[in-house]
Amino acid sequence: MGTALFLLDGGMRSFAKSIELYDRTRRHLAGGVSSNVRYASTPVPLFFARGEGARLHDVDGNVHIDYVLGNGPVILGHAPRLVIEAVAASLGEGQLFAAQHPRETELAERLCRLLPSAEVVRFATSGTEAVLMAMRLARAFTGRTKIVKFEGHYHGWSDQAYISARPPLNEAGPADAPVPVAGSPGMPASVLEDVVVAGWNDLDLLAKAFDRNKGETAAVIMEPVMVNGGAIPPLPGYLHGVRDLCHTHGALFICDEVITGFRVGLGGAQARFGISADLSVYAKAVAAGFPLAMVAGRRDVMDTLLDKGVMHGGTYNGNVQSMAAALAALDVLEAGGGAVYRAMEARGKQLMEGLAALGARHRLPMLVQGLPTIFQTFFTRDAPPKNYRESAACDRDMALAFHSALQEEGVRVNQQAKWFLSAAHDEPVIAETLAAADRAMAKLA
Ligand SMILES: Cc1ncc(COP(=O)(O)O)c(C=O)c1O
């Protein structure tokens, strides 16, 4: 495969071993990756040997300050000592019993204390399946079929949810009544009948969607901060307006906090914005990198699992190591009344402001938007995007070029130029990042 050097204006980082390994891997691992999201890397999907704190070491010996952080879970940095020790100590106890384990009791109690909307939780393994459970619960509870979701919001790759997550605008229909767009070949067209797609951050559009589907809507699901479609916060009052509309129309409000949960604060986006959903989905940061997801919510809705026999299964749910990891992660995240979050917020703010100042100094049309622990750098001369269509109109080529220039300077962000922060990103790391971003922007400018 091609050249062993990935050069950007004289860049010198070699990715020869990653290229060689990728060539070898894709002979026996379909596409050479275990998730399609990982194709989005240059010059090939990179191979990493290890992670430590804020840094990743790739197989070519390059060191990257990592702002991808496993796409969100790595909230305490790579290989966080206390979590690793807790998991290591649990390994000898066994992994799976197809039965209960006392750590599940402890973790469930703790989560219900921490999360504003959790009267009861149920553990799963991935965000995708936890979303499926939440949608099934809403349908069983309300006796209705349709789910309203928003353009640009990603709720996992299932047939039922991978709809209009990143639709091409020429297929997406009018902004005030978007057409549901299947995200992948192989999805049956029938799934589109049960999903209503609306534009986000606009209560009138949601009210119209309810009116068009009177008495049929089981739930509205959303990312409370639209991270996947651009790290865009909700407009003031929007989340409360959505919840009120849901309840007026007899539908449930589902917050998908797979990314925001335990990231934008201990109580997630709901605590941050002072709202409580009927059902919430969490995953990613809750176990600091170990596989754990859950649905949390109102007791009367969650009770349909038992009362109505709503099916939810999963061989790996509640496994010993994920429970141990989550309990240890919460020990760190809760310590000192949330000291870790205060520090992350301060450093994230410093990084956002620093990047914005550099963008202005290099005369780049750059915009930094989001929250301190998850934000995105956009290239646009327009006002900050408020929804998917506006975010999709930003300059994607510039974002890609910025991603590549940063990689060349030893800073890893995803290809949308999204930045996740961890507790391991301390002041020296932020300073190093800003110096690297300065050099990267000089190349772009
Ligand atoms: C908001 C949101 N929901 C659901 C999912 C799916 O989670 P998983 O990848 O664990 O299946 C993701 C994954 O990125 C996500 O960002």
The ligand as a Gaussian input file, in Angstrom:
#p B3LYP/6-31G(d) Opt

LIG

0 1
 C      -25.114000       9.441000      21.616000
 C      -24.770000       8.015000      21.311000
 N      -25.697000       7.070000      21.477000
 C      -25.437000       5.766000      21.243000
 C      -24.199000       5.366000      20.813000
 C      -23.915000       3.924000      20.554000
 O      -23.095000       3.421000      21.565000
 P      -22.165000       2.151000      21.298000
 O      -21.112000       2.571000      20.333000
 O      -21.639000       1.806000      22.670000
 O      -23.041000       1.075000      20.762000
 C      -23.197000       6.329000      20.616000
 C      -21.862000       5.942000      20.147000
 O      -21.019000       6.745000      19.821000
 C      -23.493000       7.681000      20.859000
 O      -22.580000       8.646000      20.666000

